[in-house]
Amino acid sequence: MELDGTQVSEYLLALRTTAMGIGAIRKNDGCRFSLRMARLTESRIEMVIDHVPAGEPVRISPGETIWCFVYAQEYALSFVLMVEDALGESFHTGYPLRMWIRKDRRHKRFIPRVPMQATWHREGAPDITGDVMDIGLGGFLGGVNVVAKAERDPVLKEDDYGLVRLSRDDGAIWSGEGVLRRISWVGDRDHGELSAFLLLGFAFVFRDEKGARQLTEFLDGLLESM
């Protein structure tokens, strides 16, 4: 659901007052990092780079486009920011023109303590890989984002079955059946250009108790409550 101006202001204020982490992807190179809101005024936002998974410094420049996403307990939020000016690890931007929200989050959410990737595989289709944003252990994987490259428009359909593969930064891999429950595009694709990122939601499909236990073992010690 798309939010209007007043609602955008309300959710921005919520992000500021709760100091909630904001996932971010830079449009021009797909660089991933996290942000926190340092200041919110009547017309401008000051953002600070909070964490970079790769550990390398990230320099933001005026004119860049930043795709942002937030996973809270009750909702998922996404929006696009245009950098107006930048200094070191902070930058200023105006309010996002548009913001999208989903409120269908049903299970307790957990976020990975370490970088983790998810790959969606379907027979006859290119694999899609993205960063795991959060996981629900009630049977729902609700936070995988994928950067869609301009040269490829993924063919995706809700309720398709396939294989979900989770990869930890230590090289360990878990694979299991899954079903694609949610597809959300955010970015310039809405204006006829394929320059956006995807938010994909998957449900795990377990044929027996063993599969669920294997996932639990794979995730042991790697998650923290949101």
C-alpha positions as CSV (number, residue, x, y, z in Angstrom):
1,M,0.0,0.0,0.0
2,E,1.3,3.4,-0.9
3,L,1.3,6.1,1.9
4,D,0.4,9.7,1.4
5,G,2.3,12.8,2.7
6,T,0.9,12.9,6.2
7,Q,1.4,9.2,6.8
8,V,5.0,9.4,5.4
9,S,5.7,12.1,8.1
10,E,4.3,9.9,10.8
11,Y,6.4,6.9,9.9
12,L,9.5,9.0,9.5
13,L,8.9,10.3,13.0
14,A,8.5,6.7,14.3
15,L,11.9,5.7,12.7
16,R,13.5,8.7,14.3
17,T,12.1,8.2,17.8
18,T,12.7,4.4,17.9
19,A,16.2,4.7,16.4
20,M,15.2,1.7,14.2
21,G,17.8,0.4,11.7
22,I,17.2,1.2,8.1
23,G,18.5,-1.2,5.4
24,A,19.9,0.6,2.3
25,I,21.1,-0.1,-1.2
26,R,22.9,2.4,-3.4
27,K,21.3,2.5,-6.8
28,N,24.4,3.0,-9.0
29,D,26.5,0.1,-7.7
30,G,24.2,-2.0,-5.5
31,C,26.4,-1.3,-2.4
32,R,24.5,-2.5,0.8
33,F,24.7,-0.9,4.2
34,S,22.5,0.2,7.1
35,L,21.5,3.7,8.2
36,R,20.0,5.4,11.2
37,M,18.2,8.7,11.2
38,A,20.2,11.3,13.1
39,R,17.8,14.3,12.7
40,L,14.4,15.0,11.3
41,T,13.2,18.6,10.5
42,E,10.1,20.0,8.8
43,S,11.6,19.4,5.4
44,R,14.9,17.5,5.6
45,I,16.3,14.3,7.0
46,E,19.9,13.7,8.2
47,M,21.0,10.1,7.8
48,V,24.2,8.5,9.2
49,I,25.8,5.3,7.9
50,D,25.5,2.9,10.8
51,H,27.0,-0.4,9.5
52,V,28.6,-1.7,6.3
53,P,28.6,-5.6,6.1
54,A,31.8,-5.7,4.0
55,G,33.6,-3.5,6.5
56,E,34.7,-1.0,3.8
57,P,34.0,2.7,4.2
58,V,31.0,4.0,2.1
59,R,31.1,7.5,0.7
60,I,27.8,9.0,-0.3
61,S,27.8,11.8,-2.9
62,P,25.1,14.4,-3.8
63,G,22.7,13.3,-6.4
64,E,22.8,9.6,-5.6
65,T,19.7,7.5,-5.1
66,I,19.4,5.3,-2.0
67,W,16.7,2.6,-1.8
68,C,15.7,2.0,1.8
69,F,13.7,-0.7,3.6
70,V,12.7,-1.3,7.2
71,Y,11.4,-4.5,8.8
72,A,9.4,-3.8,12.0
73,Q,7.5,-6.3,14.1
74,E,4.1,-5.3,12.6
75,Y,5.0,-3.9,9.2
76,A,7.6,-3.7,6.4
77,L,8.4,-0.3,5.0
78,S,10.3,0.8,1.8
79,F,11.1,4.2,0.2
80,V,13.6,6.0,-2.0
81,L,15.8,8.9,-0.9
82,M,17.7,11.4,-3.2
83,V,20.9,12.7,-1.6
84,E,21.1,16.5,-1.5
85,D,24.4,16.9,0.2
86,A,26.9,14.7,2.0
87,L,29.7,14.9,4.5
88,G,31.8,11.9,5.6
89,E,29.4,9.2,6.8
90,S,26.3,11.4,6.9
91,F,24.1,12.9,4.3
92,H,21.0,15.1,4.0
93,T,17.9,14.4,1.9
94,G,14.4,15.7,1.5
95,Y,11.3,13.6,2.5
96,P,10.7,10.6,0.3
97,L,8.1,11.4,-2.3
98,R,6.5,7.9,-1.9
99,M,6.6,5.2,0.7
100,W,5.2,1.7,0.6
101,I,4.0,-0.4,3.6
102,R,2.9,-3.9,4.2
103,K,1.1,-4.9,7.4
104,D,0.7,-8.6,6.9
105,R,3.5,-9.7,9.2
106,R,2.2,-12.7,11.2
107,H,5.1,-14.3,13.0
108,K,7.8,-13.2,15.5
109,R,10.7,-11.7,13.6
110,F,14.4,-12.3,14.0
111,I,17.3,-10.6,12.3
112,P,20.7,-12.3,11.5
113,R,23.6,-11.3,13.7
114,V,25.9,-12.1,10.7
115,P,25.5,-11.4,7.0
116,M,23.4,-14.0,5.3
117,Q,22.2,-14.4,1.8
118,A,19.2,-16.2,0.2
119,T,18.9,-17.6,-3.3
120,W,15.6,-18.4,-5.0
121,H,15.9,-21.2,-7.5
122,R,13.2,-22.4,-9.9
123,E,13.8,-24.9,-12.7
124,G,14.3,-23.2,-16.0
125,A,14.6,-19.7,-14.5
126,P,17.7,-17.7,-13.5
127,D,18.6,-17.8,-9.8
128,I,17.9,-14.6,-7.7
129,T,20.1,-13.9,-4.8
130,G,19.7,-11.2,-2.1
131,D,20.4,-10.3,1.5
132,V,18.3,-11.8,4.3
133,M,16.7,-9.0,6.2
134,D,14.8,-11.0,8.8
135,I,13.4,-14.4,9.4
136,G,10.2,-15.6,11.0
137,L,10.5,-19.0,12.6
138,G,6.7,-19.6,12.4
139,G,7.3,-20.9,8.9
140,F,7.7,-17.6,7.1
141,L,10.9,-16.1,5.6
142,G,9.9,-12.4,5.3
143,G,13.0,-10.5,4.5
144,V,15.0,-11.2,1.4
145,N,15.9,-8.3,-0.8
146,V,17.3,-8.7,-4.3
147,V,18.8,-6.0,-6.5
148,A,17.3,-6.3,-10.0
149,K,19.9,-5.5,-12.6
150,A,18.8,-3.4,-15.5
151,E,19.7,-6.0,-18.1
152,R,17.4,-8.6,-16.6
153,D,13.7,-8.5,-15.6
154,P,13.2,-11.6,-13.4
155,V,10.1,-13.6,-14.2
156,L,8.4,-14.0,-10.8
157,K,5.0,-15.1,-9.8
158,E,3.4,-15.3,-6.3
159,D,2.6,-18.8,-5.1
160,D,5.3,-20.4,-7.2
161,Y,7.2,-23.2,-5.6
162,G,11.0,-23.6,-5.7
163,L,14.1,-24.0,-3.7
164,V,15.3,-21.5,-1.0
165,R,19.1,-21.7,-0.3
166,L,20.5,-19.8,2.7
167,S,24.2,-19.1,2.8
168,R,26.2,-17.9,5.9
169,D,29.3,-15.9,5.7
170,D,31.3,-18.9,7.0
171,G,30.3,-20.9,3.9
172,A,27.6,-23.1,5.5
173,I,24.5,-23.6,3.3
174,W,21.0,-24.8,4.1
175,S,18.5,-25.6,1.3
176,G,14.9,-26.4,1.4
177,E,11.6,-26.1,-0.4
178,G,9.8,-22.8,-0.4
179,V,6.9,-20.9,-1.9
180,L,7.1,-17.3,-3.1
181,R,4.4,-15.4,-1.1
182,R,5.2,-11.7,-1.8
183,I,6.8,-9.6,-4.5
184,S,7.4,-5.9,-4.1
185,W,9.2,-3.7,-6.5
186,V,10.7,-0.4,-5.2
187,G,12.4,2.2,-7.4
188,D,12.4,3.5,-11.0
189,R,10.7,0.4,-12.4
190,D,7.4,2.1,-11.5
191,H,8.2,4.8,-14.1
192,G,8.9,2.3,-16.9
193,E,12.6,1.7,-16.2
194,L,14.1,-1.4,-14.8
195,S,16.2,0.1,-12.1
196,A,14.9,-1.1,-8.8
197,F,15.2,-3.6,-6.0
198,L,12.9,-6.4,-5.0
199,L,11.5,-7.3,-1.7
200,L,10.6,-11.0,-1.7
201,G,8.8,-13.0,1.0
202,F,9.1,-16.8,1.1
203,A,7.3,-19.4,3.1
204,F,9.3,-22.5,4.1
205,V,7.7,-25.8,3.0
206,F,8.6,-28.7,5.4
207,R,7.7,-32.2,4.4
208,D,8.6,-33.6,7.8
209,E,9.9,-32.5,11.2
210,K,13.5,-33.3,10.2
211,G,13.6,-30.4,7.7
212,A,12.4,-27.9,10.3
213,R,15.0,-29.1,12.8
214,Q,17.8,-28.8,10.2
215,L,16.9,-25.2,9.6
216,T,16.8,-24.6,13.4
217,E,20.3,-26.0,13.7
218,F,21.6,-24.0,10.8
219,L,20.3,-20.8,12.4
220,D,21.3,-21.6,16.0
221,G,23.1,-18.7,17.6
222,L,22.8,-16.5,14.5
223,L,19.5,-14.6,15.2
224,E,18.4,-11.9,17.5
225,S,14.9,-10.7,18.2
226,M,13.7,-7.5,16.6
